[in-house]
C-alpha cells in the first residue's frame, strides 16, 4: 500500500494513504490529536479508575488500526509514567512496512527509541516490550478479529467513514461493545451524527468532548 510522508501543523508526521486518499492522523497535528483523543480521554480515564479502586491490575486496551504506531508509543510512555502495566492489543489489515515507520519523527519528538520495536514486534504473538507494556499485534480485518480479552479502553482509529464506511456501522460497534468491560470506554475522532447513533444503538453512552485544535468535538462512548 503506497503512502506518502506528510508534516502536520504541530511538527509531527502523518502518512497519506494514496489508494484510499486518507491521512493516518490529522494534518492539523498528528501528535496533539492522539494525545487528546486517545491518551487524555481514553487511557487516562482507565488509569483514574484504577487509582480510585487502588487496583494494580493491568489495563487491557484494544486499538483498531495500528497504523503508524503513534498511539501505541504514547500509551507505552504513559504506562511507564504511571508504573501501571498495559496489555495493548491492536489489529491492522494493511500494516505499513517497518522501513516506512522509521521515517516518522515520533521518536525524536518524544525522546524515545520505541518505533522500531513496535513495528518489528511479530504479528500474532504477545511481546513484552517493558515491565509495563505488552504488545499483541494481529494482521487481520476487524470483522474477523476474535479474542478472549475484555478491554478497559478501545481506541477507535479506523480510517474515515468516507474511505471505509463498513467500519462505522451499528454491527461493528455492537461487536466492540461486547469487548468492553462495564465502565470501559471507546474514544474516536469521528463525531458524525450517524456514528453517534450507531454507538448508542450498540448500548454505549455518548459523551461529547471538545476536540483538539481545529476540531470542534470528539466522542467518548462508555459502557
C-alpha positions in Angstrom: 0.0 0.0 0.0 1.6 3.3 -1.1 1.9 6.0 1.5 3.4 9.5 1.5 5.1 11.1 4.4 3.4 14.4 5.5 4.4 17.0 8.1 1.4 18.2 10.1 0.9 21.6 11.8 2.3 20.6 15.1 5.6 19.4 13.6 4.8 15.7 13.8 4.4 13.4 10.8 1.5 11.6 9.4 1.1 9.3 6.4 -1.2 9.8 3.4 -2.7 6.6 2.0 -2.6 7.1 -1.7 -5.2 4.3 -2.5 -7.9 5.5 -0.1 -7.0 9.2 -0.2 -6.9 9.5 3.6 -4.4 10.5 6.2 -3.5 8.3 9.1 -3.6 11.2 11.5 -4.9 14.8 11.4 -2.9 17.2 9.2 -3.7 19.8 11.9 -1.4 17.9 14.3 -0.9 14.1 14.5 0.7 14.2 17.9 -1.8 16.6 19.5 -4.7 14.6 18.1 -3.5 11.3 19.5 -2.7 12.8 22.9 -6.0 14.5 23.2 -8.4 11.8 21.9 -6.8 8.5 22.9 -4.5 9.3 25.8 -6.3 12.1 27.7 -9.9 10.9 27.0 -9.3 7.2 26.8 -6.3 5.8 28.7 -6.2 8.4 31.5 -9.8 7.7 32.4 -8.9 4.0 32.8 -5.9 5.0 34.9 -8.1 7.2 37.1 -10.5 4.3 37.7 -7.6 2.1 38.7 -6.4 4.7 41.2 -9.9 5.1 42.6 -10.1 1.4 43.4 -6.4 1.0 44.4 -6.1 -1.7 41.7 -2.8 -2.5 40.1 -4.4 -4.9 37.6 -3.1 -4.4 34.0 -5.2 -2.2 31.8 -6.4 -4.1 28.7 -6.5 -1.8 25.7 -7.6 -2.5 22.1 -6.7 -0.3 19.2 -8.4 -0.5 15.9 -5.8 0.4 13.3 -2.1 0.0 14.4 -1.1 2.3 11.6 2.0 4.4 12.3 2.3 3.1 15.9 1.9 6.6 17.4 -0.9 5.7 19.7 0.9 2.6 20.9 4.1 4.7 21.5 2.2 7.3 23.6 0.4 4.6 25.5 3.7 2.9 26.3 5.1 6.2 27.6 2.0 6.8 29.8 2.2 3.3 31.2 5.8 3.8 32.2 5.0 7.2 33.8 2.2 5.7 35.9 4.0 2.4 36.7 0.8 0.7 35.6 1.0 -2.2 33.2 -0.9 -2.1 29.9 -1.6 -5.1 27.7 -2.0 -3.5 24.2 -3.9 -5.4 21.6 -4.0 -4.0 18.1 -5.0 -5.0 14.6 -4.3 -3.8 11.1 -5.4 -5.4 7.9 -2.9 -3.4 5.8 0.1 -2.6 8.0 2.8 -0.3 6.8 6.3 -1.7 6.3 8.8 -1.2 9.2 11.1 0.8 6.9 8.2 3.3 6.3 7.7 3.6 10.0 11.3 4.5 10.6 10.8 7.7 8.5 8.4 9.0 11.1 9.7 11.6 13.5 7.9 10.4 16.7 11.0 9.0 18.5 12.7 12.4 18.1 9.7 14.4 19.3 9.1 12.1 22.3 12.7 11.4 23.1 12.1 7.6 22.8 13.5 4.6 20.9 10.2 2.8 20.6 9.1 2.9 17.0 11.4 0.2 15.6 10.5 -2.1 18.5 6.8 -1.6 17.9 6.9 -2.2 14.2 9.4 -5.1 14.3 7.4 -7.0 17.0 6.0 -10.2 15.5 2.4 -10.4 14.4 0.1 -12.9 16.0 2.2 -13.0 19.3 2.4 -11.1 22.6 5.7 -9.3 23.0 6.8 -7.9 26.4 8.5 -4.6 25.4 8.9 -3.4 29.0 7.6 -4.5 32.5 4.7 -2.0 31.9 3.9 -2.6 28.2 3.0 -5.8 26.4 2.1 -5.6 22.7 -0.2 -8.1 20.9 -0.5 -7.4 17.2 -2.8 -9.1 14.7 -2.7 -8.8 11.0 -6.4 -9.2 10.4 -9.5 -7.2 9.5 -11.7 -6.1 12.4 -14.6 -8.2 11.0 -12.5 -11.4 11.5 -11.0 -10.5 14.8 -11.8 -12.7 17.8 -10.4 -12.6 21.3 -11.0 -13.8 24.9 -9.9 -10.5 26.3 -12.2 -7.9 27.7 -11.0 -4.3 27.4 -10.9 -1.2 29.6 -10.3 1.1 26.7 -10.8 1.0 22.9 -9.0 3.4 20.6 -11.2 3.5 17.5 -8.8 4.9 15.0 -10.1 3.4 11.7 -9.9 5.3 8.5 -12.6 7.9 8.0 -16.1 6.7 7.1 -15.9 8.0 3.6 -13.0 5.7 3.0 -14.2 2.7 5.0 -17.9 3.0 5.7 -18.1 -0.7 6.6 -16.1 0.0 9.8 -18.6 2.6 11.2 -21.8 0.5 11.3 -24.0 -0.5 14.2 -22.9 -4.1 13.8 -19.3 -3.2 14.2 -20.0 -1.1 17.3 -22.1 -4.0 18.8 -19.1 -6.2 18.3 -16.8 -3.7 20.1 -19.3 -3.0 22.9 -19.2 -6.8 23.6 -15.4 -6.5 24.1 -15.7 -3.6 26.6 -15.8 -4.1 30.3 -18.6 -2.3 32.2 -17.2 1.2 32.8 -14.9 0.9 29.9 -14.7 3.5 27.2 -14.2 3.8 23.4 -12.8 7.0 22.1 -12.8 8.2 18.5 -12.1 11.3 16.4 -15.3 10.9 14.4 -18.4 12.7 15.8 -20.8 12.4 12.8 -24.4 12.1 14.0 -24.9 8.6 12.4 -21.8 7.3 14.1 -23.1 8.6 17.4 -26.4 6.9 16.7 -24.7 3.6 15.9 -22.7 3.8 19.1 -25.9 4.4 21.1 -27.7 1.6 19.3 -24.8 -0.7 20.4 -25.7 0.2 24.0 -23.0 2.8 24.7 -23.5 6.2 26.4 -22.2 9.1 24.3 -20.1 11.9 25.8 -19.1 14.8 23.5 -15.8 16.4 24.3 -14.1 19.4 22.8 -11.7 18.3 20.1 -8.0 19.0 19.6 -7.1 22.3 18.0 -9.0 23.0 14.7 -11.6 20.2 15.6 -14.9 21.1 17.2 -15.7 17.8 19.1 -14.8 14.2 19.6 -16.5 11.3 21.2 -16.0 9.1 24.2 -18.5 6.3 24.4 -18.9 4.5 27.8 -20.3 1.1 28.6 
